[in-house]
Every structure is written in structure tokens, then in C-alpha cells.
Amino acid sequence: KYSDLVLKYLCENYTGPTDELINLWHAADKFSISSMKLDERILEQGIYTQIEPEKISDIFMEYYKRAGNEKLILAYISLVAHGYLHSGGCKADFIFDIIEKRFIGNRTLNDACQLALLKHFAEKTDITQAELEIEDTLLKYYIYNNMYFDFFARLDYRLLEKYFLYDKAFLQYESTPGTHVVLHYSRDEDGEEFNSEDMVEMYDGIYVNTFVIYIGQMIRYYITEEHDNSIEVKESNRLTCNNIPGDNDHSRYNLINEMIISDTLSDETTLKSNIDEYKRLDAATKQLFKLI
């Protein structure tokens, strides 16, 4: 009983380093003692210091189940989502269920949470119809806001066709938010003539540029960060086309890829057939859509 009273008192009143608070929480949990005040102190300090979210995931889940402070809940799931967008890994998969439920219930969500959910769907091997509808809604929103990310290429192909993303290659680079990042790229076979353009900061510290690349093409590039008195090369590589033409894909982009393959293989019959089909689609497009 004495231990119970001491633990209850400490849970309600002790303020110390986050690690000590976490140890106190686990000690109290063994005695089935819980305190919303202690939970909130741990979460607040952990979020403020950007602690590794998995260290306090058990504490968060208990707090979440007890319908804790809405802003604190959103802050924690945002911390996890932000890390997931940058690192690519997430040791708290339950967060996606929470974000999805909040989205369905029209609860407050920020870009970190919504983009994390969209990325989570992109990495799933199969999705339900309900998840596809959420994926569609989120993708539409970010495309209309001119926000693109490399994981878009891994989204359900039905959506890539719907939003004409099937021909896009996304080059993504991460750095400190607000950095002046410049992409230098060359489509020249010799890689001698380079174009330069600023990379767009799509999200906090995530910079993305998009390309259309056909089979057999290669883009050489390097990325620099420009500061007040210095320019530093941070990354160099090449982009190639990884899109394999599909039997049911009749887009003009796919036809061009098939024409390149047919020409390489000296398959004149298939090449002529693809050229005729491309001309037909091109004529239909010009008839249906007018430049404004």
C-alpha cells in the first residue's frame, strides 16, 4: 500500500527528465496505476525533444484509448508521420489505423499525417476498395496542390492512369528545410550539356523534380546546395526508364516505348502498327481537346 501511495503521488507530481518519467510510468503500470497527468507530461516532453516515438508508443496508446487531449494526440501522430516521410521506416504501424480513422471521421489532420497515410498505401501489396477511395482522394488533393513525391510511382496503377502519372519519374532529395537546392541534369548522351533548375521543396526538407523518360533514355544529374558563399555537390547519379510496356496500356507514352523497342529489334511490322495507333490517338486528342 505504501508503494501504491508513493507511486500515485509521484505520478501526479513528479517532474523530471523524460527517461525518468518513462521509468516511473512502467513502474506504475506494474501496479495497475495510471495517471493522465503523467501520460501528458511524458508525451509533451517527448514530442518537444523529438524523442524516438517508439520509446513512448505504449504510453501514447494508453493515453489515446482514454481519449486524451486532442492536440497532444495529433502532435504525436504527426511526429511519427514526419519521421516516416523522411526515414521511410515506421515501428508504430498502429499510427496508420489512427490516421485512417481520423480521415474517415473528418477529424483534423495535417500534411504530415495525410502524406504518411498515402505513402503507407503505396507500400502495401494490396489495398481494399475503401483504401483505394481514400488513396484517390488524397492523391487528387496533392496533385491539385502541385505536390509530388517519389512514392507516387508506387501507388495503385489505376490511379496513375487516372491522373496521368504513369509516365513520370520522380527525383527526390532530402535536406534541411529552406535550403537552396539546385538540380543539374543532362539528357545529352555524352552528358556534356547540363540544364539547371531549383528543386521544389514539396514538404519540410523534401525536394522533388519530375521527368518524363522513355525506354533507352538516360538522364545524368547532380544536386548542389547553395549557401551564402559556397556551392556544394551533394549527390550525383542517373535516371533511366523502368516502365515495362503493358499489354493493356494503350497510352501514347506506352506506344512510344513500344516503338522504341520495335525499332531496336528491327520489328517493322509492330513498329508500323504502333505508329498508326499513335497517329490515331494523337488525332483524337487534338479533336477532343483544344489549347486555351
N, C-alpha and C positions, 0 to 999 in steps of 0.2 A: 504493500500500500504506500509505504514511504517513497519507493521508487516511482510509483504511479504519480504521486503528488508532485515530486520533483520534476518529472518529465513533462507533466501538464503545465507546470509553471514556466519551465524553460521554453516549451513550445509557444507559449503565449507572449513571452517577454524577452527571450534571448536574442540579441542582435550581434552577429559576428561574421567572420569570413564565410563565403558560400560553402566551402568544403565542410566546415564545422556544422553548418546548418543542415547540410545533406546527411551527415553522420547522425545528427540529432533526429532527423526525420526517420531514418531507418531504425534507430533505437526505439523511437516511439511506436513505430509500426509493429514491432515485435510484441508490444503490449497492447496492440489494437487501439492506440491513442492517435487521434487525428486532430489537426488544427488548421483551419483555413488561413489564419494569420501566418503560421509558419510556412504553409504552402506558398502564400503570396510573397513573403519575404524572399524565399528561395528563387521563385520564378522571376521576380523583379530584379534581384541581384544577378541572376544567371543571364538574363536577357541583356541587361545593361553591360555586362562584361563580355557578352557573346561567348558564353561557355559552350562546350560541345553539347548539343541538345540531348544526345542520348544519356548524358550523365544525370539529367533531371527528367527523363521521359516518364518514369514511373510516377514521379511526383505530379507531373503535368496531367497524366491520365486520371489520377485520383481527383485532382482539382477540377478537371473537365467534367467528370462524371457527377460531381457535386454542384455543377452549374455555377462555376466561379465567375469572376469579373470578366465581362465580355472583351474589354480592351486588352486585358492580360492574356486571354486565350488567343486572340488574334495576333498579338505580338509574338507569342511563342511559335505558333504555326508559321508565321511569316519568317521567323529566324530559321526554322528548318527548311522552308521552301527556298529561301535565299541561298542557303548553303547548297541545296540540291541543284539549283540552277547553275551554280559555279563549279562545284566539285563533281557533279554527276552521280554521286552516291548518296544513298539515304538509308540510315539504320533505324528509321522510325516510319515504317510503311503505313502505320495506322493514321498518319497525318493526312494521307490522300483520301482516306474514307471520310475524315472530318471535313476536309475541304470540299469534297463532292457533296456531302450532306448540306453544307452551308450554301453551296451554289444552287442546289435544287430548292432549298428553302429561301432563296433570295436574301441570304444573310450577307453582311458586309465582308467583302474580300478585296484584297489589293492585287496589283500586278504580280507580285512575287508568288502569291498563292495560286492565282489563276494560271500563270505560265507553268508553274510546277506541276499542276494537275494535267495540263496539256502535254507536257513533256513525259509525265508518267504514262499517259495513254499511248504516246508514241513508242514507248519502250515495252509495251505489253504485246505478247504474241497474238492474242486475240481479244477483241472487245465486244461487249454486249451492244444491242441496239440502243439502249438508253445511254451508254457511254459514248457511242458514236454521235448521238444527237448533241451531247454536251461538247464533245470534241469539235463538232461542226460549228456550234455557237461561239466557242472561244476562238477558233481559228478565224472565223469570219470577222470577229471583233478586232483581232490584232492585225489582220491583213488590211482592214479598212483604216487602221491607225498607222499603217506603214511600219509595222514592227515585225521583223523576220528573224528566225533563229535556225541554227543548223539542224536541230531536231525536227523541224518541219518536214524534212525529207523522209523521215521515218514514220510519218503519220499515215493513217489508212489511205490506201491509194485512191479510193473513191473520192476522198476529199481533195487529194492532189489534183485529180482530174477536174473536179468541180470548180476549184479556184485557180486552175491553170498553173500549178506549181510543179508539175511533173518534169518540166524541162529546166528546173532551177538547180543550181549548185550553190550552197551557202558556205561562205568562208567566214568562220567565227574566230575572234581573238579576244582574250580577256586581259584586262589591265586595271590600273587604278581609275576609279570614276573621274571623269573630266579630263582625262589625258588626251592630248592631240595625237591621234593615231593616223598614220598615213599608209595607204596600200599602194605599192608599186607593182605593176603587173605587165606582162608581155604575152601577146598571142602570136608573136612572130616566132617562126620555127627556130631561128637562131638565138632567140631571146636577147636581141640587142637593143630593140626599141621598147622602152618602158613608158607606160602611162602612169600617172599618179593621181590619187584622189583620197580625200579624207574618208576614213571608215566611220560609219554611223554608230553612235552609242545607242543601241536599242533598249538596253536596260542597264542598270547600275554596274558599270565596269565591263559590260559585254558589247563588243563591237562586231558588226556584221556587214558584209557586202555580198551581193548576189551576182551570179553569172549564168549565162546560157552556154553550155558546152556540148558539142556534138562528138560522136564516136570518132576517135582518131585525133581529136584536137587535144592540145595541152596548153595550159596557162602557167607560165612561170611567175612567181611573185616573191616579194619580200616585204616585210612590215617594219616601219620605223615609228619610234616615239620621238616627238619633237618637244623639247623643253626650251626654256628661255635662251640658253646659249649652247645647246647641244642637240645632236641628232644621233639616235642610237638604233642600230638594226637589231630587232628583237626576234624575228622569225623569217625563215625562207623555205619555200617548198614549191610544189607544183600541183595543179589540179587537173584531173582527167575525167572523162565521162565514164560513169559506172552504170549507166542506164542500158539495160539489155532490151531491145525491141520486143514487145509482147504481141502475141497473135491477135488479141482483141483490142489492141491500141491502134486506132486509126487517126491519131492526131498528126498534124503536119510535121511536128517535131520528130515523131517516131518515123514518119515516112522519109524524112531527110536522113536519119540514122540508117534506115534500111537501104536507101540509095547509096550511101557511103559504103556499106557492107557489100552490096551487089557489085558496085564498081570495083572494089578491091578484089572481089572474087571473079571478076570478068563475067558475071552472070547478066548478060544483056537483056534476056527476056524479063527477068524480075525487075531489073533497073527500069526498063521501058514501062512496065506495068505500074511501078511506083511513081514514076514521073507523071504518067497520065492521071493517076489518082490525086497526086499533089496539085496538078493544074485544075482538076475538078473542084477540089476543096478550096483552093485559092480563089477561083471564080465565084463560088458560092459565098465565100466570106465577104468578098468585095460587093456582092449584090445585096447581102443581108445587112452589112454594117457599113455605115458612112462615117468618114472622118469629120469631126466637128471643128 
